[in-house]
Amino acid sequence: MDENNGDIETAERPPQLDLYEPLIGDKERAVANGNGNTNHLAMIGAKVSPIESLDYELIENDLFRQDWRSRKRVEILQYVAVKWTFVFLVGVLTGLVAFGNNLAVENIAGLKFVHSVNLMNSDRFVLAFLVYAGANMLLVMLAAMLCVYIGPSAAGSGIPEVKAYLNGVDTPHVFSLNTLVVKILGSIGSVAGGLIVGKEGPLVHVGACIASLLGQGGSVRYGMTWKWLRYLKNDRDRRDLVTCGAAAGVAAAFRAPVGGVLFALEEVTSWWRGPLLWRAFFTTAVVAVIMRTGIVWCEHGHCGLSGEGGLIIFDISGKPDNYGLQELLPVAILGVVGGVLGSLFNQTNGKIIMWSNGWLKKKGKFAKIAQAVIVAFITSVCSFGLPWMATCRPCPMTVGIPSETKCPTYDLTRNFKSFHCPANTYNDLAGLFFNTNDDTIRNLFSKGTNGEFEFSSLVIYLVTAYSLALLTYGIAVPSGLFVPAILCGATYGRIMGMMMKQIYGTGPMDEGVYALLGAASFLGGSMRMTVSLCIIILELTNNLSLLPLIMLVLLISKTVGDGFNDAVYHLHVKIKEIPFLEAHPLPFMSHLTARDGITRPLVWFSAIERVGTILDVLRSTKHNAFPVIDDNFDGQNDECPVFCGLVLRSHLLVLLRKKQFTERRERGGLKQGGSFSSTEFAKPGSGKGVKINDIDLDIAEEEMFLDLHPVTNTSPYTVLETMSLAKAYTLFRQLGLRHLCVMPKSSSEGQPILGLLTRHDFIPNSLLNRFPSLRQLNYQKVHAFPSFSSSSQP
C-alpha cells in the first residue's frame, strides 16, 4: 500500500495489530513477490513455468452453505449422474485415441518399411537407407517442432506431471488442448519415426488431458455454459477425473483394465477413496470394450498395414509353461540384473537430462529440434546398419509360431526378416532392429522360437537399445519408458534362457517366457512398481501360471533398485524441481515446530476492509489466501482481535469486479436480489478467471469498504505453533491442503494468527538451507547413487 494509506491504517487500527502489519517495507514486498519462495519455477515438459498449488479443501463460507441448502434432490442426482457420465466419456475418448494412435503408428511405419524393403530387394541399398533415415528424421522433426513451438508441456512421458498434479501441484498448460493435440500427434511421429520410445507413457498423459478438459466445467468461449456443468468447477472432482484418465491410459496401452486401476493407485495418485475405485474401474472397463471392438474390426482387414499391430504384444499360444525349482535361481538372477540395470538407467538418464537441459537452455529452441533429429539419425544408422553385421541363418524346418506362415518374410514385420539374405535364410538382427518396437517385443516374447537369435545378436541389440534409450528419453518429443524397458529386459531375459538351455539342456521353460520375466525385472528395477506391473503383465499374457515367477522377479528387482536410487518417475519429478510432497515427512522435521516453518510475513485483511487496501495488496503480492481478522474497529470494547478465517484471492477479485461496496465500514453482507451466485466463485478452468489487471476502479470506489464475511472460509485447518513440523506436514499432505494456519498458543500478545504454511514451506531442501544444523539429523534412505536435487546442498 502507498504511504498515505499506510498512515490511515496505522491511525485507525488498534496498536496490538502493529506486530503483523501487512507489507509495509520494501524488503517484505520483495519477499512476497517471489524472493521468499512464493513463486516456484519448475520444468514442465520442455518449458520452465511458475507453478501454484491446488485447492482440495472445501471452502465453507456463507455462499457455500447457502448453495448446499438450496440444492434440491434432483440437483444432487444430477451431480452424481454428471460424474459417472464424464468418466464414461473419458473411457470412450481415451480408447478411441489409443486405437487411432495404434493405427497411425503401424500404418506410417508400415509404409516406411515397405518402401525401404522394396528398394533393398532391388539392390538399391543406399537409396533404401536414405528413404528409411529420411522418413525417421522427418517424423521426429515434426514431433519436436510441435513440442517446442506449440505444446512444450507435451514433451516426455507426462507421467511426472500427472503425478505432480495429483499430488496437489497446479502445473500450467500440462492438460491444455494444445498439449493434448501435440501429445497425440507427437507420439505418433516419435514412435513411427523409429525412436526407442513407446506410446504407453504418453497415453497416460493423454487420458489425463481428456479427463481434465472434460472437467473444466464448461466454456464461455465456446458457448458450453449449461447449468449442470457447474458441478465440476472444483479441484476435487477434477482430481478424481484425472485419476480415472490416467488409469484409462494404461488400460488402453496394454489392454489391462485392472492393471490400469492399480497403476493409478500405486504410482500416480496421492489420495484414494472408495468411490474413486469404482469410477476408475468403470472407466477402464469402457476402455477394454473399445479396444476389443477395435481388434475385432482389424481382424476383418479394415486396418490397412496395421493388422493387429500395437494391440497384442505377447503370443500366448504354444505349450503350457511348466517350471520347477531349477528355474528359481535364474529368475532371482534376472531380478538382480533388472534392479542393477534399471537403477543404472535411472541415474545415467537423469545425469544426461540435467546436462542437456543446461546446455540447450543456452542454445534456444532450434537446438532442441536439432537434438531430436540427431538422435533420430543415430537410431536410423544403428537399426539399418547393425543388421549387416549379422550372418544369414538358415530358416527352421518348422516354424513354431502359429502367426508365422513362412520364412523369410520380405514385406511384413514378422520374426524371420530377409533383409539382405538369400532365399531360405533370415537375418536375426534385422528382426530386432529393422522393425517397429512393438513387433520387436513380439518377436522377443514369441514362444516356440528357441534358438531363433544368436547370442551375439542379442548382446549387440541389448547394448544398442540400452544406449539409445538413455539418449532418447528426455528429448523434446513425447516419449514413454515402458517400451524401452521391455525391449532391454526381454533381450537379456532371452540371453538367460539361452544360458539355461546350455546348462540344463532342453529345459521346461521357453526362451520367450524368460524374455517376459526379463522385461518384468527391468520394469521393476526402473519404475519400482510391483502389484500394478504384475497384473498388467498377467493381463497381457493371460497366463496365470507365471504369477509366482513374476511376483518373485518384481520383488527382487524393486528391492535391489531401491538400494541404488529412487524410481525413474520420482527422479524426474526432482529433476524438474516440482515441489512434490512425499507420503511421509523426513525425520529432521520432528525437530522443528510449525512456527519454524513460517517463511513469509503475514498479509491480512480486516473483516470489513477498505477497497483501496485490498486492491493495493492484490497488486503488490501474489498470495492466494489471506487471513481475515475482526479487529473490533468500532472501538466499543477492548477485546482482542479475532481470527475469522481465510479469504481466497480469486474470491476477492470477483467481489472487486462486481463492485459490491459500502460507503461506511459496516457489516451489510452481499446485496440481495441474486447479484451473486456460487458459480461465480467456483474454481475456473485452466487459464481462466478474473485477473487483477481486469479490475478498474476510480478513486471514489477505492475509498469505499467491502464486507468479507460472506466469502470468508470460517473453518480452515489450523495447528498450534508448538506442533512439530512433521505432524503439520502429515496433516497438510494427507488432507491435500493449500494453506495451513499457524495459531499462537496464547492470545496474551493479541495476535490471533501467526502465519500460513504452504507447500513450499515443507520442501526439505528449503528447510535445510534455513536450518543447516539439522543436516546431520536428516536420516534418509541410503542409496548407492547420490540423489538428484534441484538445489545442490552446500
MONORSUL-V286938 format. One record per residue. N is the residue number from 1. RES is the residue in three letters. SS is DSSP state (@ for helix, = for strand, . for the rest). PHI is phi in whole degrees, 0 to 359 (* if undefined). D_FIRST is the distance of its C-alpha to the first C-alpha in whole Angstrom. Layout:
((N	RES	SS	PHI	D_FIRST) (N	RES	SS	PHI	D_FIRST))
This chain:
((1	MET	.	*	0) (2	ASP	.	282	4) (3	GLU	@	295	7) (4	ASN	@	297	8) (5	ASN	@	299	6) (6	GLY	@	297	6) (7	ASP	@	294	10) (8	ILE	@	298	11) (9	GLU	@	293	10) (10	THR	@	295	12) (11	ALA	@	287	15) (12	GLU	@	271	15) (13	ARG	.	282	15) (14	PRO	.	298	18) (15	PRO	@	295	18) (16	GLN	@	292	20) (17	LEU	@	276	16) (18	ASP	@	295	15) (19	LEU	@	295	17) (20	TYR	@	225	15) (21	GLU	.	297	11) (22	PRO	.	281	9) (23	LEU	.	49	7) (24	ILE	.	269	7) (25	GLY	.	267	10) (26	ASP	@	294	11) (27	LYS	@	297	14) (28	GLU	@	295	12) (29	ARG	@	296	10) (30	ALA	@	294	13) (31	VAL	@	298	15) (32	ALA	@	294	13) (33	ASN	@	273	14) (34	GLY	@	136	17) (35	ASN	@	285	19) (36	GLY	.	247	19) (37	ASN	.	69	21) (38	THR	.	294	19) (39	ASN	.	261	21) (40	HIS	=	235	24) (41	LEU	=	259	27) (42	ALA	=	216	30) (43	MET	=	277	33) (44	ILE	=	251	34) (45	GLY	.	67	38) (46	ALA	.	246	38) (47	LYS	=	220	34) (48	VAL	=	276	31) (49	SER	=	222	28) (50	PRO	=	285	25) (51	ILE	=	231	26) (52	GLU	=	231	24) (53	SER	=	255	26) (54	LEU	.	265	28) (55	ASP	.	258	27) (56	TYR	.	267	31) (57	GLU	.	280	30) (58	LEU	.	287	31) (59	ILE	.	270	28) (60	GLU	.	268	29) (61	ASN	.	246	27) (62	ASP	@	298	29) (63	LEU	@	295	29) (64	PHE	@	297	31) (65	ARG	@	295	33) (66	GLN	@	296	34) (67	ASP	@	295	35) (68	TRP	@	290	37) (69	ARG	@	293	39) (70	SER	@	274	39) (71	ARG	.	287	41) (72	LYS	.	270	45) (73	ARG	@	299	47) (74	VAL	@	293	48) (75	GLU	@	291	44) (76	ILE	@	294	44) (77	LEU	@	295	47) (78	GLN	@	298	46) (79	TYR	@	300	43) (80	VAL	@	295	46) (81	ALA	@	295	48) (82	VAL	@	296	45) (83	LYS	@	296	44) (84	TRP	@	291	48) (85	THR	@	295	48) (86	PHE	@	289	45) (87	VAL	@	291	47) (88	PHE	@	295	50) (89	LEU	@	295	49) (90	VAL	@	300	47) (91	GLY	@	296	51) (92	VAL	@	296	52) (93	LEU	@	293	50) (94	THR	@	295	50) (95	GLY	@	297	54) (96	LEU	@	293	54) (97	VAL	@	296	52) (98	ALA	@	296	53) (99	PHE	@	294	57) (100	GLY	@	296	56) (101	ASN	@	299	55) (102	ASN	@	299	58) (103	LEU	@	299	60) (104	ALA	@	296	58) (105	VAL	@	298	58) (106	GLU	@	293	62) (107	ASN	@	285	63) (108	ILE	@	295	61) (109	ALA	@	295	62) (110	GLY	@	298	66) (111	LEU	@	298	66) (112	LYS	@	300	65) (113	PHE	@	290	68) (114	VAL	@	298	70) (115	HIS	@	294	70) (116	SER	@	294	70) (117	VAL	@	293	73) (118	ASN	@	299	75) (119	LEU	@	293	74) (120	MET	@	293	76) (121	ASN	@	294	79) (122	SER	.	267	80) (123	ASP	.	63	79) (124	ARG	.	256	76) (125	PHE	@	288	74) (126	VAL	@	296	72) (127	LEU	@	295	71) (128	ALA	@	298	70) (129	PHE	@	294	68) (130	LEU	@	298	66) (131	VAL	@	295	66) (132	TYR	@	295	65) (133	ALA	@	292	62) (134	GLY	@	297	61) (135	ALA	@	296	60) (136	ASN	@	298	58) (137	MET	@	294	56) (138	LEU	@	294	56) (139	LEU	@	297	55) (140	VAL	@	291	52) (141	MET	@	297	51) (142	LEU	@	297	50) (143	ALA	@	296	48) (144	ALA	@	292	46) (145	MET	@	296	45) (146	LEU	@	299	44) (147	CYS	@	291	42) (148	VAL	@	286	40) (149	TYR	@	260	40) (150	ILE	@	246	39) (151	GLY	.	226	39) (152	PRO	@	301	38) (153	SER	@	288	37) (154	ALA	@	275	41) (155	ALA	.	291	42) (156	GLY	=	82	44) (157	SER	.	279	45) (158	GLY	.	89	42) (159	ILE	@	295	42) (160	PRO	@	302	40) (161	GLU	@	292	37) (162	VAL	@	294	39) (163	LYS	@	302	39) (164	ALA	@	295	35) (165	TYR	@	298	34) (166	LEU	@	286	37) (167	ASN	.	270	35) (168	GLY	.	109	32) (169	VAL	=	261	30) (170	ASP	=	275	29) (171	THR	.	273	31) (172	PRO	.	292	30) (173	HIS	.	66	32) (174	VAL	.	287	35) (175	PHE	.	239	36) (176	SER	.	284	36) (177	LEU	@	295	39) (178	ASN	@	301	39) (179	THR	@	297	39) (180	LEU	@	298	42) (181	VAL	@	296	44) (182	VAL	@	294	44) (183	LYS	@	297	45) (184	ILE	@	292	48) (185	LEU	@	293	49) (186	GLY	@	294	48) (187	SER	@	293	50) (188	ILE	@	298	53) (189	GLY	@	294	53) (190	SER	@	289	52) (191	VAL	@	284	55) (192	ALA	@	293	57) (193	GLY	.	282	57) (194	GLY	.	84	59) (195	LEU	.	294	56) (196	ILE	.	280	56) (197	VAL	.	221	53) (198	GLY	=	236	54) (199	LYS	.	261	52) (200	GLU	@	288	52) (201	GLY	@	300	48) (202	PRO	@	303	47) (203	LEU	@	294	48) (204	VAL	@	298	46) (205	HIS	@	294	43) (206	VAL	@	299	45) (207	GLY	@	299	45) (208	ALA	@	293	42) (209	CYS	@	297	40) (210	ILE	@	300	43) (211	ALA	@	296	42) (212	SER	@	294	38) (213	LEU	@	294	38) (214	LEU	@	291	41) (215	GLY	.	269	38) (216	GLN	.	284	35) (217	GLY	.	80	36) (218	GLY	.	95	37) (219	SER	=	210	36) (220	VAL	.	292	34) (221	ARG	.	298	35) (222	TYR	.	258	39) (223	GLY	.	75	39) (224	MET	=	265	40) (225	THR	.	238	38) (226	TRP	.	297	41) (227	LYS	@	299	40) (228	TRP	@	290	41) (229	LEU	@	287	39) (230	ARG	@	294	36) (231	TYR	@	296	37) (232	LEU	@	265	37) (233	LYS	.	275	33) (234	ASN	.	203	32) (235	ASP	@	289	32) (236	ARG	@	293	35) (237	ASP	@	290	37) (238	ARG	@	295	36) (239	ARG	@	299	37) (240	ASP	@	295	40) (241	LEU	@	295	41) (242	VAL	@	296	40) (243	THR	@	299	42) (244	CYS	@	297	45) (245	GLY	@	294	45) (246	ALA	@	296	45) (247	ALA	@	297	48) (248	ALA	@	295	50) (249	GLY	@	297	49) (250	VAL	@	293	51) (251	ALA	@	299	54) (252	ALA	@	287	54) (253	ALA	@	290	55) (254	PHE	@	244	57) (255	ARG	.	52	59) (256	ALA	.	229	58) (257	PRO	@	297	56) (258	VAL	@	291	56) (259	GLY	@	299	55) (260	GLY	@	296	52) (261	VAL	@	297	51) (262	LEU	@	292	52) (263	PHE	@	298	50) (264	ALA	@	297	47) (265	LEU	@	289	47) (266	GLU	@	276	48) (267	GLU	@	250	46) (268	VAL	@	257	43) (269	THR	.	270	41) (270	SER	.	255	40) (271	TRP	.	227	40) (272	TRP	.	221	43) (273	ARG	.	230	44) (274	GLY	@	303	48) (275	PRO	@	300	47) (276	LEU	@	295	46) (277	LEU	@	300	49) (278	TRP	@	296	51) (279	ARG	@	292	49) (280	ALA	@	295	49) (281	PHE	@	295	53) (282	PHE	@	297	53) (283	THR	@	299	51) (284	THR	@	291	53) (285	ALA	@	295	56) (286	VAL	@	298	55) (287	VAL	@	299	55) (288	ALA	@	299	58) (289	VAL	@	294	60) (290	ILE	@	298	58) (291	MET	@	293	59) (292	ARG	@	295	63) (293	THR	@	298	63) (294	GLY	@	295	62) (295	ILE	@	296	65) (296	VAL	@	298	68) (297	TRP	@	296	67) (298	CYS	@	291	67) (299	GLU	@	296	71) (300	HIS	.	267	72) (301	GLY	.	81	71) (302	HIS	.	263	68) (303	CYS	.	251	66) (304	GLY	.	65	68) (305	LEU	.	284	68) (306	SER	.	287	65) (307	GLY	.	64	68) (308	GLU	.	254	66) (309	GLY	.	303	64) (310	GLY	.	80	61) (311	LEU	.	252	62) (312	ILE	.	228	64) (313	ILE	.	242	64) (314	PHE	.	219	67) (315	ASP	.	278	70) (316	ILE	.	270	72) (317	SER	.	287	75) (318	GLY	.	122	78) (319	LYS	.	289	80) (320	PRO	.	298	78) (321	ASP	.	270	76) (322	ASN	.	250	78) (323	TYR	.	210	77) (324	GLY	.	229	78) (325	LEU	.	295	77) (326	GLN	@	293	78) (327	GLU	@	277	74) (328	LEU	@	295	72) (329	LEU	@	295	72) (330	PRO	@	298	71) (331	VAL	@	293	69) (332	ALA	@	296	67) (333	ILE	@	297	67) (334	LEU	@	301	66) (335	GLY	@	297	63) (336	VAL	@	294	62) (337	VAL	@	298	63) (338	GLY	@	297	60) (339	GLY	@	295	58) (340	VAL	@	291	58) (341	LEU	@	293	58) (342	GLY	@	294	55) (343	SER	@	292	53) (344	LEU	@	296	54) (345	PHE	@	298	53) (346	ASN	@	302	49) (347	GLN	@	292	49) (348	THR	@	293	50) (349	ASN	@	297	49) (350	GLY	@	298	45) (351	LYS	@	297	46) (352	ILE	@	297	47) (353	ILE	@	295	44) (354	MET	@	296	42) (355	TRP	@	292	44) (356	SER	@	292	44) (357	ASN	@	297	40) (358	GLY	@	295	39) (359	TRP	@	286	42) (360	LEU	@	290	41) (361	LYS	@	299	38) (362	LYS	@	279	39) (363	LYS	@	269	41) (364	GLY	.	98	39) (365	LYS	@	293	40) (366	PHE	@	299	44) (367	ALA	@	296	45) (368	LYS	@	294	44) (369	ILE	@	293	47) (370	ALA	@	298	49) (371	GLN	@	299	49) (372	ALA	@	296	50) (373	VAL	@	293	52) (374	ILE	@	296	54) (375	VAL	@	297	54) (376	ALA	@	296	56) (377	PHE	@	294	58) (378	ILE	@	299	59) (379	THR	@	297	59) (380	SER	@	294	62) (381	VAL	@	299	64) (382	CYS	@	293	64) (383	SER	@	288	65) (384	PHE	@	267	67) (385	GLY	@	272	69) (386	LEU	@	295	69) (387	PRO	@	302	72) (388	TRP	@	290	74) (389	MET	@	281	74) (390	ALA	.	275	76) (391	THR	.	271	80) (392	CYS	.	289	81) (393	ARG	=	250	82) (394	PRO	=	292	85) (395	CYS	.	295	84) (396	PRO	.	295	85) (397	MET	.	297	88) (398	THR	.	230	86) (399	VAL	.	274	82) (400	GLY	.	272	81) (401	ILE	.	243	78) (402	PRO	.	302	78) (403	SER	.	284	76) (404	GLU	.	264	78) (405	THR	.	247	81) (406	LYS	.	205	82) (407	CYS	.	216	81) (408	PRO	.	275	80) (409	THR	=	253	78) (410	TYR	.	247	77) (411	ASP	.	242	74) (412	LEU	.	255	72) (413	THR	.	272	70) (414	ARG	.	243	72) (415	ASN	.	292	73) (416	PHE	.	262	76) (417	LYS	=	270	75) (418	SER	.	286	78) (419	PHE	.	55	75) (420	HIS	.	249	78) (421	CYS	.	279	81) (422	PRO	.	288	84) (423	ALA	.	299	86) (424	ASN	.	64	86) (425	THR	=	226	83) (426	TYR	=	217	79) (427	ASN	.	250	76) (428	ASP	@	290	75) (429	LEU	@	292	72) (430	ALA	@	294	71) (431	GLY	@	295	71) (432	LEU	@	262	68) (433	PHE	@	272	66) (434	PHE	.	272	67) (435	ASN	.	204	66) (436	THR	.	288	63) (437	ASN	@	299	61) (438	ASP	@	296	62) (439	ASP	@	289	66) (440	THR	@	296	66) (441	ILE	@	298	64) (442	ARG	@	299	67) (443	ASN	@	295	70) (444	LEU	@	291	69) (445	PHE	@	280	69) (446	SER	.	300	72) (447	LYS	.	270	75) (448	GLY	.	78	78) (449	THR	.	236	77) (450	ASN	.	302	78) (451	GLY	.	83	79) (452	GLU	.	293	77) (453	PHE	.	248	75) (454	GLU	.	287	76) (455	PHE	@	301	75) (456	SER	@	296	74) (457	SER	@	295	72) (458	LEU	@	294	70) (459	VAL	@	295	69) (460	ILE	@	300	68) (461	TYR	@	292	66) (462	LEU	@	298	64) (463	VAL	@	297	63) (464	THR	@	291	62) (465	ALA	@	297	60) (466	TYR	@	297	58) (467	SER	@	293	58) (468	LEU	@	294	57) (469	ALA	@	296	54) (470	LEU	@	299	53) (471	LEU	@	284	52) (472	THR	@	274	51) (473	TYR	.	290	49) (474	GLY	.	128	45) (475	ILE	.	284	46) (476	ALA	.	279	44) (477	VAL	.	219	46) (478	PRO	=	297	46) (479	SER	.	208	48) (480	GLY	=	250	50) (481	LEU	.	260	51) (482	PHE	@	301	54) (483	VAL	@	295	56) (484	PRO	@	303	56) (485	ALA	@	295	56) (486	ILE	@	293	59) (487	LEU	@	298	61) (488	CYS	@	293	61) (489	GLY	@	295	62) (490	ALA	@	295	65) (491	THR	@	292	66) (492	TYR	@	286	67) (493	GLY	@	294	68) (494	ARG	@	295	70) (495	ILE	@	300	71) (496	MET	@	297	72) (497	GLY	@	298	74) (498	MET	@	294	76) (499	MET	@	294	76) (500	MET	@	297	77) (501	LYS	@	294	80) (502	GLN	@	293	81) (503	ILE	@	279	81) (504	TYR	@	256	83) (505	GLY	.	81	84) (506	THR	.	283	84) (507	GLY	.	275	81) (508	PRO	.	287	80) (509	MET	.	259	76) (510	ASP	.	283	76) (511	GLU	@	298	74) (512	GLY	@	296	72) (513	VAL	@	291	71) (514	TYR	@	299	70) (515	ALA	@	298	68) (516	LEU	@	297	66) (517	LEU	@	294	65) (518	GLY	@	297	64) (519	ALA	@	298	62) (520	ALA	@	297	60) (521	SER	@	294	60) (522	PHE	@	291	58) (523	LEU	@	299	56) (524	GLY	@	293	56) (525	GLY	@	288	55) (526	SER	@	264	52) (527	MET	@	267	50) (528	ARG	.	64	51) (529	MET	.	263	52) (530	THR	.	235	55) (531	VAL	@	296	56) (532	SER	@	295	54) (533	LEU	@	297	56) (534	CYS	@	300	59) (535	ILE	@	290	59) (536	ILE	@	300	58) (537	ILE	@	294	61) (538	LEU	@	294	63) (539	GLU	@	291	62) (540	LEU	@	292	63) (541	THR	@	268	66) (542	ASN	.	55	67) (543	ASN	.	229	69) (544	LEU	@	290	69) (545	SER	@	294	71) (546	LEU	@	274	69) (547	LEU	@	305	66) (548	PRO	@	299	67) (549	LEU	@	290	67) (550	ILE	@	294	64) (551	MET	@	299	63) (552	LEU	@	297	64) (553	VAL	@	292	63) (554	LEU	@	291	59) (555	LEU	@	296	59) (556	ILE	@	292	61) (557	SER	@	296	59) (558	LYS	@	294	55) (559	THR	@	297	56) (560	VAL	@	294	57) (561	GLY	@	297	54) (562	ASP	@	296	52) (563	GLY	.	285	53) (564	PHE	.	254	52) (565	ASN	.	197	49) (566	ASP	.	274	47) (567	ALA	.	296	47) (568	VAL	@	298	47) (569	TYR	@	290	44) (570	HIS	@	291	42) (571	LEU	@	298	42) (572	HIS	@	290	41) (573	VAL	@	298	38) (574	LYS	@	292	37) (575	ILE	@	298	38) (576	LYS	.	282	36) (577	GLU	.	62	33) (578	ILE	.	277	32) (579	PRO	.	285	31) (580	PHE	.	275	34) (581	LEU	.	264	34) (582	GLU	.	290	38) (583	ALA	.	293	40) (584	HIS	.	229	40) (585	PRO	.	287	38) (586	LEU	.	285	39) (587	PRO	@	302	41) (588	PHE	@	295	38) (589	MET	@	293	36) (590	SER	@	290	38) (591	HIS	@	268	37) (592	LEU	.	243	33) (593	THR	=	254	32) (594	ALA	.	299	29) (595	ARG	@	293	26) (596	ASP	@	296	27) (597	GLY	@	282	26) (598	ILE	.	290	23) (599	THR	.	242	21) (600	ARG	.	244	17) (601	PRO	.	295	15) (602	LEU	.	287	14) (603	VAL	.	243	12) (604	TRP	=	225	13) (605	PHE	=	230	12) (606	SER	=	287	15) (607	ALA	.	298	18) (608	ILE	=	237	17) (609	GLU	=	248	13) (610	ARG	=	291	11) (611	VAL	@	299	11) (612	GLY	@	298	8) (613	THR	@	295	6) (614	ILE	@	300	9) (615	LEU	@	297	9) (616	ASP	@	293	5) (617	VAL	@	293	6) (618	LEU	@	295	10) (619	ARG	@	283	9) (620	SER	@	264	8) (621	THR	.	230	10) (622	LYS	.	238	14) (623	HIS	.	295	15) (624	ASN	.	251	17) (625	ALA	=	209	17) (626	PHE	=	224	15) (627	PRO	=	296	17) (628	VAL	=	248	17) (629	ILE	=	244	18) (630	ASP	=	273	20) (631	ASP	.	268	19) (632	ASN	.	54	22) (633	PHE	.	295	19) (634	ASP	.	289	23) (635	GLY	.	70	24) (636	GLN	.	287	27) (637	ASN	.	215	28) (638	ASP	.	256	27) (639	GLU	.	294	27) (640	CYS	.	290	25) (641	PRO	.	298	22) (642	VAL	=	242	23) (643	PHE	=	281	22) (644	CYS	=	269	23) (645	GLY	=	150	22) (646	LEU	=	240	20) (647	VAL	=	239	19) (648	LEU	=	276	19) (649	ARG	@	300	17) (650	SER	@	298	19) (651	HIS	@	290	20) (652	LEU	@	297	17) (653	LEU	@	295	17) (654	VAL	@	296	20) (655	LEU	@	298	19) (656	LEU	@	294	17) (657	ARG	@	293	20) (658	LYS	@	283	22) (659	LYS	.	58	20) (660	GLN	.	272	21) (661	PHE	.	254	19) (662	THR	=	236	21) (663	GLU	.	281	20) (664	ARG	.	240	20) (665	ARG	.	282	19) (666	GLU	.	212	22) (667	ARG	.	273	24) (668	GLY	.	241	25) (669	GLY	.	69	25) (670	LEU	.	277	25) (671	LYS	.	297	28) (672	GLN	.	281	31) (673	GLY	.	105	33) (674	GLY	.	79	33) (675	SER	.	288	29) (676	PHE	.	234	28) (677	SER	.	223	30) (678	SER	@	296	30) (679	THR	@	297	31) (680	GLU	@	294	28) (681	PHE	@	262	26) (682	ALA	.	289	28) (683	LYS	.	293	28) (684	PRO	.	287	28) (685	GLY	.	286	30) (686	SER	.	299	30) (687	GLY	.	73	28) (688	LYS	.	248	27) (689	GLY	.	98	24) (690	VAL	.	282	21) (691	LYS	.	252	19) (692	ILE	@	297	15) (693	ASN	@	289	17) (694	ASP	@	280	19) (695	ILE	.	272	16) (696	ASP	.	230	17) (697	LEU	.	236	16) (698	ASP	.	270	16) (699	ILE	@	296	14) (700	ALA	@	296	17) (701	GLU	@	292	16) (702	GLU	@	293	12) (703	GLU	.	273	13) (704	MET	.	274	16) (705	PHE	=	237	16) (706	LEU	=	227	17) (707	ASP	=	276	19) (708	LEU	.	266	19) (709	HIS	@	303	22) (710	PRO	@	295	24) (711	VAL	@	251	23) (712	THR	.	275	22) (713	ASN	=	286	25) (714	THR	.	276	26) (715	SER	.	227	28) (716	PRO	.	286	27) (717	TYR	.	283	29) (718	THR	=	229	28) (719	VAL	=	223	30) (720	LEU	=	286	30) (721	GLU	.	296	29) (722	THR	.	272	32) (723	MET	.	295	33) (724	SER	=	295	35) (725	LEU	@	296	33) (726	ALA	@	295	36) (727	LYS	@	292	36) (728	ALA	@	297	32) (729	TYR	@	300	33) (730	THR	@	299	36) (731	LEU	@	298	34) (732	PHE	@	299	31) (733	ARG	@	289	34) (734	GLN	@	289	37) (735	LEU	@	269	34) (736	GLY	.	65	33) (737	LEU	.	275	29) (738	ARG	.	251	26) (739	HIS	.	223	24) (740	LEU	=	230	25) (741	CYS	=	278	24) (742	VAL	=	255	25) (743	MET	=	254	26) (744	PRO	.	288	27) (745	LYS	.	290	30) (746	SER	.	227	30) (747	SER	.	263	28) (748	SER	.	294	29) (749	GLU	.	274	25) (750	GLY	.	80	23) (751	GLN	.	255	22) (752	PRO	.	285	22) (753	ILE	.	210	21) (754	LEU	.	265	21) (755	GLY	=	171	20) (756	LEU	=	239	21) (757	LEU	=	257	24) (758	THR	.	238	24) (759	ARG	@	305	27) (760	HIS	@	292	26) (761	ASP	@	284	26) (762	PHE	@	256	29) (763	ILE	.	290	30) (764	PRO	@	302	33) (765	ASN	@	299	33) (766	SER	@	295	29) (767	LEU	@	294	30) (768	LEU	@	291	33) (769	ASN	@	291	31) (770	ARG	@	281	29) (771	PHE	.	234	32) (772	PRO	@	297	35) (773	SER	@	293	37) (774	LEU	@	272	38) (775	ARG	@	298	39) (776	GLN	@	289	43) (777	LEU	@	264	42) (778	ASN	.	276	41) (779	TYR	.	278	44) (780	GLN	.	255	44) (781	LYS	.	298	47) (782	VAL	.	285	50) (783	HIS	.	240	50) (784	ALA	.	289	53) (785	PHE	.	260	50) (786	PRO	.	294	47) (787	SER	.	283	44) (788	PHE	.	285	41) (789	SER	.	215	38) (790	SER	.	296	35) (791	SER	.	242	34) (792	SER	.	296	37) (793	GLN	.	279	37) (794	PRO	.	285	38))
